[in-house]
C-alpha cells in the first residue's frame, strides 16, 4: 500500500520532511530513510524507488504515517511548529522550519518529469526537536523558493566517490566495445563469404523483373563476382520456414509471374531453361546459405514445381480472372499439357497467398 510519512532526521538535528514509506527501512529496531538529492517532493509523491547507490541514507524518527498525500503535507507543515501532530492545539515551542536542503524544489515539481539523478546532498540541520511517534513509512517536504546552500564536506566526498565510480564504469564500457569490434573484424576476416556488410543489404533490384529484356540485363551483371555475391546475400535474407517456401519467395523477389511463365527448369517445350542461366546457381547458393544441408535436387524440384504453376497465377500467361470461371465447373483448362485439375487450381490459390506473404 502506498503511504506517506512525516519524519525527523536525527542525524540532522531533527530536520522535518515528508517521505514515501517505501524509502524507510527498519534495521535492528532503528529506522532509516533514503533521501534523493533533487526533486524530493515529486519523487516522494510518486513513490519513486530509491537508488541506493546515489541517494543519501539518514537515521530518522517517524512522526506521522498516512495514505493521503495532502494530509501528509499538512502534517509536515504542522510539525514545524509543534511535535504533537494528533491535535489542533497551538504549541508553545519555538516555530521550526524545514532546512533548505529538504526544500530544494517547489510544489509544482510534483508535476514535472524526472530528470537525471544529480549528486547526493544531505538535508540541512533544523533547530527544534519533535516527539517520536510509532511506525515508519514515507517522506516528502514542504515547498519553498529558497535556493540550496553549498554542499557540506561530507557531501563533497560522496560526490567525488560517485564520479570515480562513473568514470570506472565508462572505462570498462570502452574496453568491452573495443573487444566487440575486434571480434567482429576477426569474424569478417575468417569467413568473408558469409559476412554481410552494409553494401550487401542494398537491394540489387528495386522490383521484380517483368520482361525477358530486363532478365537478360540483370543476368549480364551476375557475371561480376561482387554483384553476384550481393545478390546471393540479398536473396538469403528473404527467409522461409522450409526450402519450398524460401525458394518460392526468392523467385517472386526476382521476377513476376508473367516473366516466369516463359521458363521451366530444363528449357523443354519451347521454354527457356532456368538451369542454364546465371540465376540458377545464385538461387541454389542462397537456399543452401539459408537452409544448411539442403540438397540441390530438392531445390531443383521445388523450382520446377513453381515454374510449372506460375502461368496460372495472377499475371501469368494463362491466368484467368476468378469471375471468368463458372462455379462448380469440373472442366478447367490448365496445366503445362493443357489439362489443369482441381488440385492444380487449389495449389495455385495456395501458392498465390504464400507468395503475397513472401513479398
N, C-alpha and C positions, 0 to 999 in steps of 0.2 A: 504493500500500500504506500503511495507517495505522501509523505508528510514533511512538515517544516518544523524547525526547532530554533528557538531563541537561545543563544548560548553566550557564555562569558569565557574569554580566553585567559586562563590562569597564568600562562607564561608571558602575558602582555598586560599585566595589572588589571585583569577583568574587563578588557575591552569587549563591548557588547555587539553582537552581529546576528544576522539570520542566515541559516544554512539549510541545505537539503539533508534530510535524515540519512540519505544514502552516503553522505560524506563522513558520518560518525562511526567510529569503531570502538569496541569495548575490549580493553586489554588488562587483565588482572584486576578488574573492578574499577579501573580508571577509564575515562572517556577521552578520546582524541578525535579531532576533526581535520579533514583535508581542507586546504584553502587556496583557491586559484589566485594568480597574480593579476588577473584582468577580468572585467565583466562579471563580477561576483554575483550581483543581483540577478542578472539574466540567467546565469548558469544554475544558481540555486532554484530559481522559479521553474526552470525546465528540468531539474533533477539530472543535470549533466553528470555522467560517470566520472569520478575523479581520475586524473592522470597521476599515478603515484610516483612517477619519475620526475615530474616537473612541478607539481603542486606542493605548497608548504604543508606542514603537519604540526598541529598545536594541541596542547592539553586544554580541555575545556570543562565547564560545568553547564549542564542543561538547565535552563530556566523555565522553558515552556515548550510543549510539543502540540502541534495542531495540524490537521489536514487542509485547513483553509489558508490560502496564501495571504489574503488581505488581513485576516485576523492575526497571522504571524507578524506581518509588518507593523500592525498596530501595537502588538505586544513588544516588539523590538523598540519602537519609539518610547513606549511607556517605561521600558527597562532603563532608559537613560535618566529617568527621574526617580524611580522607585524600584526596590528589589522585590516588592510584593505585586506580582502580576495578576493575582486572582481577585483583587478588589479594585474598586474605583476611587478609593480614598487617596488624598494627596499625601505625599511622604515629606518628612522634614529633611530628608537627605539633600545634600547639595546636588544641583542639576548636573547630570553626567551626559556627555556627548560621545558618540562613537568616534574612534580615531580616524584620522584622514585616510589611512591605508585601507581601512574597511569601507571607505566611501569613495572609491576611485571611479565610480560610474554613476550615472543618473538613472532615475526611474525609467526613462524612455529606453534605456539599454535593453530592457527586457524584451523589446520587440525587434531588436536588431539581430542580424545574422552573426553567427560565431566567427571570430577572427582567429588567425594563427596564434598558438599559445605563446605568450611572452615569457620573459624570465620571471622567476618567482620573487614575490615581495612579501614580507611578513607584515601582519597588522600592527599598527602603531598603538602604543600604550594608552589606556584610559585611566581615569582617576578613581571613580567611585567603585566600591565592591558591591556584589549582589548576593542575595541568599541562594544557596544551592537548592535546586528542585530535582525531583526524581525523573528517570527515564530520558535518554538522549535520542535525537534523530534528525536534525536538519539545521541549515544556516542560510541567512540572507541578510542584507544590510540596508539601512536607510539610505536614501539618495541624498546627494549633496553636489554642489557645483565647485567645491574646493578642489585644488589640484594636489597630486601626490607629492609627498616630501621625498628628498633624496634617499636612496636605499641605505640600510644600515650595513656595517662591515660584514655582518653575518650573511646578509643578502648578497653582497658583492662576491663573497667567497662561493656561495651557491651558484651565482651567475657564471663564474669562471669555470667551475666544475662542469656545469651544463654545456658550456661552449666547447670545452675539451672533449666531452663525450660525442657531441655532434661532429666535430672535426675528425675524430677517430672513425666514426661510422661512415662518413663521406669518403675517407681514405680507403676503407675496406670495400666500399661500393666501386670505387675506381679500379681497385685491383681485380675484383670479380669481373667487371666489364672488360678489362684488358684480357683476362683469361678466356672469356667467351669469344672475343674477336679473334684471338689466336687459334682457338679451336675451330671456329668457322673457316678460317683461312686454311688450316690443315685439311679439313674435310674437302674443301674446294680443290686442293692440290691432289689429294689421294684419289678422288673419284670425279674427275672433271666431266665425265659423260653424264653423270646423274645430277650434277649441280645445276640448279635453276636460278638464274640471275634475273635482275630487272628487265634486261633486254629480252629474255625468253618469255616473259609474261605479256609482251606486246603481241597482239593478235596478228598473225601473218596475213590474214584476210579479214576484211570488215564485215562480209556477209557471205552466205553460201554461194558457190558458183552456179550460174544459171545456164550457161551455154558451153558447147564444146570449145569455142574460141577462148573463153576465159579459162577453161580447164587446161588447154594446151599452153597458155601463157604461164600459168602457175606451175605446171609441170616442168617447164624450162628452168624456172628459178630453183626447183628442187635439185638441180644439178650442182648448185652451190652448197658446199658442206655446212656452212654456218646457217644458211636458211633452212636446210633440211633438219639440222639439229633443233632450231627454233620450232619448226612445225611438229616434230616428234614431242618435244616438251609441252607444247601448247595442247596437242590432242590428248596427251596423257593426263592433263588436268581436267578433262571432261568427266571422267569417272563413271562408275556404274556398279551395281551390286553383283553382276556377273559378266562374263565375257560377251554374252549375247547383247545385253543392254548397252555395255560400253561400246561395242562395235557399231551398233545402230546409231548411237549418239554421235560418234565420230563421223560417220557417213553423212549424217544430217548437218553437222557443222561444216563439212567440206562442200557439199553440193545439194541442189534442190532435187525434188522428186522428178522433175522434168528432165534434168541432166542425167540422173542415174537410170532413167528409162531406156537409155541407149547403151547400157553396159550390162555385161554379165562377167563372171569370173574368168572364163577361158576364151571369150570372143567368138562364141558359136552363134549360128543362125543370123549372121549379118550384123551382130552387135560388136561393140568394142570390148576387148578383154581387159579387165581391171588389173589382172595379174601381170600383164606386160607393160604396165605404166610405172612411173617412179612413185606414184602414190601408194601402191600396194606394200612395198617394204616399209614405208613410213607408217602406215596404219598398223602393220604387224608389230613393229618395234614399239609403238605407243601402247598397244594392247599388252605386250609382254611386260612393259615397264609398269603398267597398272596392275596386272594380274600375273605375278611371278609364277613360273612353272607351267603356264598355259601352252598348249601345243599349237603349231602353225596350222595343222589340219583342222583343229577346232575353229580357229579364226576364219579359215577359208570357207568352212561350211556355213558359218553364220553370215559371212559376206555374200555368199551365193544365194542363200535364202532371202536376204534383204533385197538384193538386186532383182530377184525373181518377183517379189511382191511390189516393188516400187512403182511400176507403171499403173497400178490400180489404187495408189494412194493419192490424196488431193494434189493436183498439179501434175500428176503423171500423165503419160501419153494416152493411156486407156482409161483414165478415171472418168466416172460419170457422177453427176450430182445426185445426191440421195433422192430428190424429188422426181428424178427421171426413171427411177426403178420402182416397179409396181410391188406393193406389199404382198407378201405371200407367194411371189413367183419363184418357181423352182428352176426355171430356165435362165440362168445368169451367165452372160458372156464374160469370161475372164481366163487367166492362166496364160502362160507363155505359148501353149499349143492351141489356144483359142477356147479352152474349157476351164471355167473358174467355178469351183464347187462352193457349197455353203460354208465349208470350213475355211476356204480361202478368203471369203468375204469377212468372216469373223476375225481371222488373223489380221486382215488389212485394217479393220477398225481398231483392234488392239494395238497394232504397231503404230498407227497414226497417233493414238493417245499417248503412247510411250515416247514417241518422237517429240511431241509437243512438250512433254515433261523434260526431255533431254535438252531442248533448246531453251 
